[in-house]
Amino acid sequence: KVHNMYNNLRKRGLKQMYIAICDDDIQFCNILKDEIYTYSNMHNWESVVDVYYSGEEICKTDKKYDIIILDYQMHILNGLDTAKALRKGTNAFSCIIFLTSFPEIAISAYDVDTYRFVVKSSLFDGLYKALDDFRKIIKVNYDISIKSSNEFITINTGKITFLEVQNKNSFLHLDNG
């Protein structure tokens, strides 16, 4: 799942991030949305942020998100059940970041391939750290050195289409053939 999420972002070149916020506190959602746009502007990230006020509401959408920020405690459908439903649909490979005031419930959230768990009391530090780490993981267009026969060659990761392994040999397929 993680590979597919990052692969999809690399193909798009990380030009635009689609982010969903799901929390039943309207005022909190507005503050969080503004903070995400501020973060995006500081890091030259173009973001589209949608807000949902219930688990039921976000589960009805067909939109695909790169990152979904979920409150763990919501009315009717809690964050964990919402994440389970999202994993069965369009957002099966989305990065899920849970928000909570109760860190002791974090362990159960990892059953739905949670990327990060952020405690609301340190929200912006925790969220910014999660977004920083996410940006590092999906970084594109950096050079790597690979040993080919008896020499090392440098390849830009943005040129790699896929990797193939046959027996003990690995083959990199590049976008130029």
C-alpha positions, 0 to 999 in steps of 0.5 A: 500500500505504501509503495502505491501511494508514493508511486502515484505521487512520484508520477504526478511529480508532487505538483499538487497535494490533495488533502482532506481534513475530517473533524467535527469541530468546525472552528478547528477545521478552519484553523487547521485548513489555514495552517496547512495552506500556510505550511504549503506556501512556506514549502512551495507546495500547491495544496487543495484542502477539503474539509469534512465534518463527519466520518460519514461525509468523507466516506461518501466522497469519490475524491482521491486524497494524498493525505487525510487528516482524521480526528479520532473521536467524532460522533457516530462514525469515529476516526478509526471506523472512518479510516477502515471504510476509506481503506476499502475505497478510492483512498485505500492508499492515502496517507492517514494522519490521526489527531487526538487528545488521547494518545493512549488510543494510538495503537489501534489506529495502526491497524489501518496503516496509519502514517502518523498519530498527532496529539492535539495538545502539540498539534502544529509541531506534530503536524508540521513534523509529519508533513516534513517527513512525508515530503522527504519520503516522496521526494522526487528527482534526486540522483542515486548511484548504482553499480552496473558491471564494474562501474558506478553510474548516476541516475535521477530517480525522476527518470525511473519508471519501474524496477525489475528483478530476475534471479540475482539481477536488477533492471531499472527501466527508465522513461527514455527506454 
